[in-house]
Amino acid sequence: MTSFADEVSRVHDFFNDWYAGRGERSFSEFSHAMHPDFVLVTPSADVIERDDVVEMIRSDRGTDSAVVATEHHVVHHSGDVTVGTYVEITMRGDETLHRVSTAVMQRDSSAPGGWLWLSVHETWIEDSDR
């Protein structure tokens, strides 16, 4: 199975290709990695449930050429459930946005990458261009 950092990178590589409309990636690479009870908390404190997140991303194929990278992957707790953080950097033209994300994942050999994502909570980093 892949590490926490590898899984975060795998999903963000998918986002880069999906949003740019590149390649023939299967949407299930993303959707099957999201637990049925997955929830996303955005930097503006919106709470979005799995089905809405999946549909939002599905409908955005080929709509954005931004490049998203991640760094500073840190696992805070590992066991049946892993909690970790990473910094997400979104580069779009001259704008660069930074946010820290806390992800909660569970190992699952049937999921793409070997992980099910349970939740993600994103917070803006104040020195960002947002």
Secondary structure, 3 states (H helix, E strand, C coil): CCCHHHHHHHHHHHHHHHHHCCCCCCCHHHHCCEEEEEEEECCCCCEEEHHHHHHHHHHCCCCCCCEEEEEEEEEEECCCEEEEEEEEEEEECCEEEEEEEEEEEEECCCCHHHEEEEEEEEEECCCCCC
